[in-house]
Amino acid sequence: MCHYAIFVDKVSFSYGDREVLKELSLQVEPGGHIGIIGHSGCGKSTVLKILAGLYEPDHGRAIIEGMSLPEKIRRQTALVMQRNSLFPLSIRDNITCGHDIPEEKIWMACDSASLSGWIKSLPEGLDTNVGERGDQVSGGQAQRIQIARALCKEASVILLDEPASALDRGTGQSVLEALGHLTRDKTVVHITHHPETLDDSYVIYRLEGGKLIHE
């Protein structure tokens, strides 16, 4: 067990009376890339939230980089969600999440996330507010801000929930390129309805009946 970056052992999870995960197990070695597919509502996002330390299993255990406590798991992982997950703060605050991160490191993350040109064109630059629900930026910009946030965190495990699914083709491609920078040499779990977007480094599983089935 100790050599796995992700070790999930017989995890079950229910929303009220509805069991969505049933003794689900998964082992991922450091640097491994896992893709998870399955129909809407089958529990894919629930798996990610358990791996991110946001949910605790009803039964079983999830150990990420040797950590099992949710607060410690959260330090090891970075999550990029399908939906706009920005705070009603500045671009800078959305990237740093209140941590003291050197300016140079922020700009390096923005470069890798293909954000720098756009940010430099804004009158207030990094201190531009993204709006109440991130409504002052486009979907592609919001996704790249999330990616820059994850790059700054330097987590060893990257969790992706359909990060480019709601974007047009051109914007989606630029987000996928930014994700390439984020996931390089990292352990990755990527949820998608479009397995064709995953390269040959990915091992694909289907979530069905609350369990993962190797494709």
WOQUI-V802634 format. One record per residue. N is the residue number from 1. RES is the residue in one letter. NEAR is the number of other ideal C-beta (glycine too) atoms within 8 Angstrom. D_FIRST is the distance of its C-alpha to the first C-alpha in Angstrom with 2 decimals. Layout:
[[N | RES | NEAR | D_FIRST] [N | RES | NEAR | D_FIRST]]
//
This chain:
[[1 | M | 5 | 0.00] [2 | C | 4 | 3.79] [3 | H | 5 | 5.59] [4 | Y | 11 | 5.71] [5 | A | 12 | 8.94] [6 | I | 16 | 8.95] [7 | F | 11 | 6.84] [8 | V | 14 | 9.82] [9 | D | 9 | 10.13] [10 | K | 9 | 13.80] [11 | V | 15 | 15.47] [12 | S | 14 | 19.25] [13 | F | 13 | 21.84] [14 | S | 9 | 25.63] [15 | Y | 5 | 28.64] [16 | G | 4 | 31.04] [17 | D | 4 | 31.55] [18 | R | 6 | 30.01] [19 | E | 9 | 26.45] [20 | V | 10 | 24.99] [21 | L | 15 | 21.30] [22 | K | 8 | 20.66] [23 | E | 11 | 17.26] [24 | L | 15 | 15.90] [25 | S | 11 | 12.41] [26 | L | 10 | 11.17] [27 | Q | 8 | 8.44] [28 | V | 10 | 9.99] [29 | E | 9 | 9.66] [30 | P | 8 | 11.82] [31 | G | 8 | 15.37] [32 | G | 11 | 14.86] [33 | H | 12 | 17.67] [34 | I | 14 | 17.62] [35 | G | 13 | 20.94] [36 | I | 15 | 21.50] [37 | I | 13 | 24.98] [38 | G | 9 | 26.84] [39 | H | 4 | 30.10] [40 | S | 4 | 31.05] [41 | G | 4 | 29.97] [42 | C | 9 | 27.13] [43 | G | 12 | 24.56] [44 | K | 12 | 23.27] [45 | S | 8 | 24.15] [46 | T | 11 | 22.62] [47 | V | 14 | 19.18] [48 | L | 13 | 19.78] [49 | K | 9 | 21.06] [50 | I | 16 | 18.01] [51 | L | 15 | 15.83] [52 | A | 11 | 18.58] [53 | G | 12 | 18.58] [54 | L | 8 | 22.07] [55 | Y | 7 | 21.47] [56 | E | 5 | 19.49] [57 | P | 12 | 18.45] [58 | D | 7 | 20.85] [59 | H | 7 | 18.16] [60 | G | 13 | 14.42] [61 | R | 10 | 12.07] [62 | A | 14 | 11.26] [63 | I | 12 | 9.08] [64 | I | 15 | 10.57] [65 | E | 7 | 10.14] [66 | G | 5 | 8.65] [67 | M | 10 | 11.69] [68 | S | 8 | 12.54] [69 | L | 7 | 16.32] [70 | P | 8 | 18.32] [71 | E | 7 | 20.47] [72 | K | 10 | 17.69] [73 | I | 15 | 16.02] [74 | R | 10 | 19.57] [75 | R | 8 | 19.80] [76 | Q | 11 | 16.93] [77 | T | 14 | 18.37] [78 | A | 11 | 21.79] [79 | L | 12 | 23.31] [80 | V | 15 | 26.34] [81 | M | 8 | 28.06] [82 | Q | 7 | 30.62] [83 | R | 5 | 33.19] [84 | N | 7 | 34.87] [85 | S | 8 | 32.71] [86 | L | 13 | 35.13] [87 | F | 6 | 36.64] [88 | P | 9 | 40.49] [89 | L | 8 | 40.51] [90 | S | 11 | 41.13] [91 | I | 13 | 39.17] [92 | R | 9 | 38.22] [93 | D | 10 | 36.95] [94 | N | 13 | 34.96] [95 | I | 15 | 33.23] [96 | T | 12 | 32.73] [97 | C | 8 | 32.15] [98 | G | 4 | 34.23] [99 | H | 6 | 32.27] [100 | D | 3 | 34.35] [101 | I | 8 | 33.59] [102 | P | 5 | 36.07] [103 | E | 5 | 38.48] [104 | E | 6 | 37.62] [105 | K | 9 | 33.94] [106 | I | 15 | 35.04] [107 | W | 9 | 37.39] [108 | M | 9 | 34.84] [109 | A | 13 | 32.61] [110 | C | 12 | 35.77] [111 | D | 9 | 36.63] [112 | S | 12 | 33.29] [113 | A | 14 | 33.67] [114 | S | 10 | 37.29] [115 | L | 12 | 38.74] [116 | S | 9 | 40.83] [117 | G | 7 | 44.02] [118 | W | 8 | 44.22] [119 | I | 12 | 43.52] [120 | K | 7 | 46.16] [121 | S | 5 | 48.66] [122 | L | 8 | 48.38] [123 | P | 4 | 51.01] [124 | E | 8 | 48.49] [125 | G | 9 | 45.65] [126 | L | 10 | 42.29] [127 | D | 8 | 44.10] [128 | T | 12 | 45.03] [129 | N | 9 | 44.12] [130 | V | 16 | 42.22] [131 | G | 9 | 44.04] [132 | E | 5 | 43.32] [133 | R | 7 | 40.72] [134 | G | 11 | 40.36] [135 | D | 7 | 43.54] [136 | Q | 7 | 45.13] [137 | V | 11 | 42.75] [138 | S | 6 | 42.07] [139 | G | 9 | 38.96] [140 | G | 12 | 37.99] [141 | Q | 10 | 38.63] [142 | A | 14 | 36.56] [143 | Q | 14 | 33.56] [144 | R | 14 | 33.99] [145 | I | 16 | 34.27] [146 | Q | 13 | 30.87] [147 | I | 17 | 29.51] [148 | A | 15 | 31.24] [149 | R | 14 | 29.68] [150 | A | 13 | 26.17] [151 | L | 13 | 27.16] [152 | C | 13 | 28.43] [153 | K | 8 | 25.28] [154 | E | 5 | 23.31] [155 | A | 11 | 20.07] [156 | S | 9 | 17.14] [157 | V | 16 | 16.39] [158 | I | 14 | 19.56] [159 | L | 13 | 20.30] [160 | L | 14 | 23.55] [161 | D | 12 | 25.64] [162 | E | 10 | 28.53] [163 | P | 13 | 29.65] [164 | A | 13 | 32.67] [165 | S | 10 | 33.67] [166 | A | 7 | 36.65] [167 | L | 11 | 38.12] [168 | D | 6 | 40.91] [169 | R | 6 | 40.23] [170 | G | 6 | 41.28] [171 | T | 12 | 39.49] [172 | G | 12 | 36.37] [173 | Q | 9 | 36.34] [174 | S | 11 | 36.62] [175 | V | 15 | 33.72] [176 | L | 10 | 31.58] [177 | E | 9 | 32.63] [178 | A | 14 | 31.64] [179 | L | 13 | 28.22] [180 | G | 8 | 27.94] [181 | H | 11 | 28.35] [182 | L | 15 | 25.80] [183 | T | 10 | 22.97] [184 | R | 6 | 23.55] [185 | D | 3 | 20.52] [186 | K | 11 | 18.47] [187 | T | 14 | 15.65] [188 | V | 13 | 17.86] [189 | V | 15 | 18.11] [190 | H | 11 | 21.81] [191 | I | 13 | 23.69] [192 | T | 13 | 26.99] [193 | H | 6 | 29.86] [194 | H | 6 | 30.69] [195 | P | 10 | 28.11] [196 | E | 4 | 30.82] [197 | T | 7 | 30.21] [198 | L | 11 | 26.73] [199 | D | 4 | 26.81] [200 | D | 3 | 25.37] [201 | S | 5 | 22.15] [202 | Y | 12 | 21.03] [203 | V | 8 | 19.26] [204 | I | 12 | 21.18] [205 | Y | 13 | 20.29] [206 | R | 10 | 22.95] [207 | L | 15 | 22.51] [208 | E | 8 | 24.74] [209 | G | 4 | 25.22] [210 | G | 12 | 22.43] [211 | K | 11 | 19.77] [212 | L | 10 | 18.64] [213 | I | 8 | 20.35] [214 | H | 6 | 19.89] [215 | E | 7 | 23.33]]
//
